[in-house]
């Protein structure tokens, strides 16, 4: 976060999955849960949130919704403000690509330093941002726990959605008229026709919520330096690190 601020970010906020489960778990039993996550990692989330707040960074700990929902909602809300030059969503997660709008809302992978605008999203996935939920519904997302539809791979899905944009617009009965370069379009059409309800459910899982109220004014996200509590928390963290090193070297 300090790196972002040093790089020129003036308004910053962090969304966390304070609780791993969300409303999506009630929609699909296989959706991701906190099961199997290292307990030491989970235990760090409250400390992370406290440290960010002490550093003066706005934090949104998500419980009913997911952190990705918060990022999507905040990006859309901030982009509506004429005072905002550009909104940068800092995550490599592919589902956040649906929020990219032209060059105004972009996605940054800070590990690879790759910034994707709308053209960049199309270059990576072969579909526009508005089709990303449809793309993920058909291809599946192993990280989130839904499998997509059999036979619908990344290339075939991108080719079909580049022409028809959304699942319900794909004419399964007229697959001979698709005019797209995919292998075995008849089988794809049959699978989609038979599993349409499942595909639409997966799209619901993949669609990020942008109707969450997180702030009233974008100025609430301005970074004004650390809070008074930061020094005490930093000393506590430094003390814990020193104590651990001493024990380790004994």
C-alpha positions as CSV (number, residue, x, y, z in Angstrom):
1,X,0.0,0.0,0.0
2,X,2.8,2.4,0.8
3,X,4.3,1.5,-2.6
4,X,1.0,2.6,-4.2
5,X,1.1,5.9,-2.4
6,X,4.7,6.5,-3.3
7,X,3.8,5.8,-6.9
8,X,1.2,8.7,-6.7
9,X,-2.1,7.2,-5.6
10,X,-4.0,9.8,-3.7
11,X,-7.1,7.9,-2.7
12,X,-6.8,4.3,-1.6
13,X,-8.9,1.6,0.0
14,X,-8.5,-2.1,0.7
15,X,-11.2,-4.7,0.7
16,X,-10.7,-7.9,2.6
17,X,-12.6,-11.2,2.8
18,X,-13.1,-10.9,6.6
19,X,-15.3,-14.0,6.3
20,X,-14.4,-16.3,3.4
21,X,-18.0,-17.5,2.8
22,X,-20.5,-15.2,1.2
23,X,-24.1,-15.1,-0.2
24,X,-22.8,-17.2,-3.1
25,X,-22.4,-20.2,-1.0
26,X,-26.2,-20.4,-0.7
27,X,-26.5,-20.5,-4.5
28,X,-23.9,-23.2,-5.3
29,X,-22.8,-25.8,-2.7
30,X,-19.4,-26.2,-4.3
31,X,-18.5,-22.5,-4.0
32,X,-15.3,-21.7,-2.2
33,X,-15.1,-21.8,1.6
34,X,-12.5,-21.2,4.3
35,X,-11.9,-25.0,4.5
36,X,-8.3,-25.9,4.1
37,X,-6.9,-22.4,4.5
38,X,-3.9,-22.3,6.8
39,X,-5.1,-21.2,10.3
40,X,-2.0,-19.0,10.6
41,X,-2.9,-17.2,7.4
42,X,-6.5,-16.6,8.6
43,X,-5.3,-15.3,11.9
44,X,-3.4,-12.5,10.1
45,X,-6.5,-10.9,8.6
46,X,-7.6,-9.0,11.7
47,X,-4.1,-7.7,12.2
48,X,-3.8,-6.7,8.6
49,X,-7.1,-4.7,8.9
50,X,-5.9,-3.0,12.1
51,X,-2.6,-2.2,10.6
52,X,-4.1,-0.7,7.5
53,X,-6.5,1.5,9.5
54,X,-3.7,2.7,11.7
55,X,-1.7,3.5,8.6
56,X,-4.6,5.7,7.5
57,X,-5.9,3.5,4.8
58,X,-9.7,2.9,4.4
59,X,-10.6,-0.8,4.9
60,X,-13.7,-2.6,3.9
61,X,-13.9,-6.0,5.7
62,X,-16.5,-7.9,3.8
63,X,-18.9,-10.5,5.4
64,X,-22.0,-11.0,3.3
65,X,-20.3,-10.0,0.1
66,X,-16.8,-10.7,-1.1
67,X,-13.8,-8.4,-1.3
68,X,-14.1,-8.5,-5.1
69,X,-17.7,-7.2,-4.8
70,X,-16.4,-4.2,-2.8
71,X,-13.7,-3.5,-5.3
72,X,-16.2,-3.5,-8.1
73,X,-18.7,-1.4,-6.3
74,X,-16.1,1.2,-5.3
75,X,-14.6,1.4,-8.8
76,X,-18.0,2.1,-10.3
77,X,-18.9,4.7,-7.7
78,X,-15.5,6.4,-7.9
79,X,-15.6,6.5,-11.7
80,X,-18.9,8.4,-11.6
81,X,-17.1,11.3,-9.9
82,X,-15.9,13.9,-12.4
83,X,-13.0,14.8,-10.0
84,X,-11.5,11.3,-10.4
85,X,-8.9,11.0,-13.1
86,X,-8.7,7.3,-13.2
87,X,-9.7,4.3,-11.1
88,X,-7.1,1.5,-10.7
89,X,-8.2,-1.9,-9.4
90,X,-5.0,-3.5,-8.1
91,X,-5.6,-7.3,-8.4
92,X,-4.8,-9.9,-11.0
93,X,-8.2,-11.7,-10.4
94,X,-9.8,-12.4,-13.7
95,X,-13.4,-11.7,-12.4
96,X,-12.4,-8.0,-11.8
97,X,-11.8,-7.6,-15.5
98,X,-15.6,-7.2,-15.9
99,X,-15.3,-3.8,-14.2
100,X,-12.8,-2.3,-16.7
101,X,-14.3,0.6,-18.7
102,X,-12.3,2.1,-21.5
103,X,-9.2,3.7,-20.0
104,X,-11.1,5.2,-17.0
105,X,-11.4,2.0,-14.9
106,X,-8.3,-0.2,-15.4
107,X,-6.9,-3.3,-13.8
108,X,-3.3,-3.5,-12.5
109,X,-1.4,-6.6,-11.7
110,X,1.3,-5.1,-9.4
111,X,3.4,-8.3,-9.5
112,X,3.9,-8.2,-13.2
113,X,3.4,-4.5,-13.6
114,X,0.7,-5.2,-16.3
115,X,-2.0,-2.5,-16.6
116,X,-5.1,-3.6,-18.6
117,X,-7.6,-1.2,-20.0
118,X,-10.6,-2.4,-22.1
119,X,-8.4,-3.3,-25.1
120,X,-6.1,-5.2,-22.8
121,X,-9.0,-7.3,-21.4
122,X,-10.0,-8.2,-24.9
123,X,-6.4,-9.0,-25.8
124,X,-6.1,-11.4,-22.8
125,X,-9.5,-13.1,-22.8
126,X,-10.8,-12.5,-26.4
127,X,-14.0,-10.9,-25.0
128,X,-15.0,-7.5,-23.8
129,X,-15.3,-6.7,-20.1
130,X,-19.1,-7.0,-20.2
131,X,-18.8,-10.6,-21.3
132,X,-16.4,-11.7,-18.6
133,X,-19.1,-13.1,-16.3
134,X,-20.5,-15.1,-19.3
135,X,-17.0,-16.3,-20.1
136,X,-16.3,-17.4,-16.6
137,X,-19.7,-19.1,-16.4
138,X,-18.9,-21.3,-19.5
139,X,-15.2,-21.9,-18.8
140,X,-15.5,-22.2,-15.0
141,X,-13.4,-20.8,-12.2
142,X,-11.6,-23.4,-10.2
143,X,-10.5,-20.9,-7.6
144,X,-14.1,-20.0,-6.8
145,X,-15.4,-23.6,-7.0
146,X,-17.6,-23.8,-10.1
147,X,-16.7,-26.0,-13.1
148,X,-18.3,-24.3,-16.1
149,X,-19.8,-26.4,-18.9
150,X,-18.2,-29.6,-20.4
151,X,-16.4,-28.9,-23.7
152,X,-16.5,-25.1,-23.3
153,X,-12.8,-24.2,-23.3
154,X,-11.3,-20.8,-23.2
155,X,-10.8,-20.6,-27.0
156,X,-14.2,-21.8,-28.0
157,X,-15.9,-19.7,-25.4
158,X,-14.1,-16.5,-26.4
159,X,-14.9,-17.1,-30.1
160,X,-18.6,-17.6,-29.5
161,X,-19.0,-14.7,-27.0
162,X,-17.0,-12.4,-29.2
163,X,-19.9,-12.7,-31.6
164,X,-22.9,-13.1,-29.3
165,X,-21.6,-11.3,-26.1
166,X,-24.0,-13.0,-23.6
167,X,-25.1,-16.6,-22.9
168,X,-28.8,-16.0,-23.6
169,X,-28.0,-14.5,-27.0
170,X,-26.3,-17.6,-28.3
171,X,-28.7,-19.3,-30.7
172,X,-28.2,-23.0,-29.7
173,X,-30.9,-24.2,-32.2
174,X,-29.2,-22.4,-35.1
175,X,-25.6,-23.4,-34.3
176,X,-24.9,-24.0,-38.0
177,X,-25.3,-20.2,-38.4
178,X,-22.8,-19.2,-35.7
179,X,-20.1,-18.4,-38.2
180,X,-17.3,-18.8,-35.6
181,X,-14.2,-20.9,-35.8
182,X,-14.8,-23.5,-33.1
183,X,-14.5,-27.3,-33.0
184,X,-17.7,-29.3,-32.8
185,X,-20.2,-26.3,-32.5
186,X,-23.1,-28.7,-32.5
187,X,-21.9,-30.4,-29.3
188,X,-21.3,-27.0,-27.7
189,X,-24.8,-25.9,-28.6
190,X,-26.3,-29.1,-27.3
191,X,-24.5,-28.8,-24.0
192,X,-25.5,-25.2,-23.5
193,X,-29.1,-26.0,-24.3
194,X,-29.2,-28.8,-21.9
195,X,-27.4,-27.0,-19.1
196,X,-28.6,-23.4,-19.7
197,X,-29.9,-23.0,-16.1
198,X,-26.5,-24.1,-14.7
199,X,-24.7,-21.7,-17.0
200,X,-26.9,-18.8,-15.9
201,X,-26.3,-19.7,-12.3
202,X,-22.6,-19.7,-12.8
203,X,-22.9,-16.3,-14.4
204,X,-24.7,-15.1,-11.3
205,X,-21.8,-16.4,-9.2
206,X,-19.3,-14.7,-11.5
207,X,-21.1,-11.3,-11.6
208,X,-19.7,-8.9,-9.1
209,X,-22.1,-6.8,-7.1
210,X,-21.9,-3.0,-7.7
211,X,-24.8,-2.0,-5.6
212,X,-22.9,-1.9,-2.3
213,X,-22.7,1.5,-0.6
214,X,-19.1,1.9,0.7
215,X,-18.6,5.6,0.8
216,X,-20.6,8.8,0.4
217,X,-17.8,11.0,-1.1
218,X,-14.6,9.9,-2.8
219,X,-12.7,12.3,-0.6
220,X,-13.3,9.9,2.2
221,X,-10.7,7.7,0.5
222,X,-8.0,10.3,0.4
223,X,-4.8,9.2,2.2
224,X,-3.8,11.8,4.8
225,X,-1.0,10.0,6.5
226,X,-1.0,7.5,9.4
227,X,-3.5,7.7,12.3
228,X,-2.2,8.5,15.8
229,X,-2.4,4.8,16.7
230,X,0.1,3.8,14.1
231,X,3.3,4.4,16.1
232,X,2.1,2.2,19.0
233,X,1.0,-0.6,16.6
234,X,4.4,-0.4,14.7
235,X,6.3,-0.6,18.0
236,X,4.2,-3.7,18.9
237,X,4.9,-5.3,15.6
238,X,8.6,-4.5,15.8
239,X,8.7,-5.9,19.4
240,X,7.1,-9.2,18.2
241,X,9.6,-9.5,15.4
242,X,12.6,-8.9,17.6
243,X,11.3,-11.4,20.2
244,X,10.8,-14.1,17.6
245,X,14.3,-13.6,16.2
246,X,15.8,-13.9,19.7
247,X,13.9,-17.1,20.4
248,X,14.9,-18.5,17.0
249,X,18.6,-17.7,17.6
250,X,18.7,-19.1,21.2
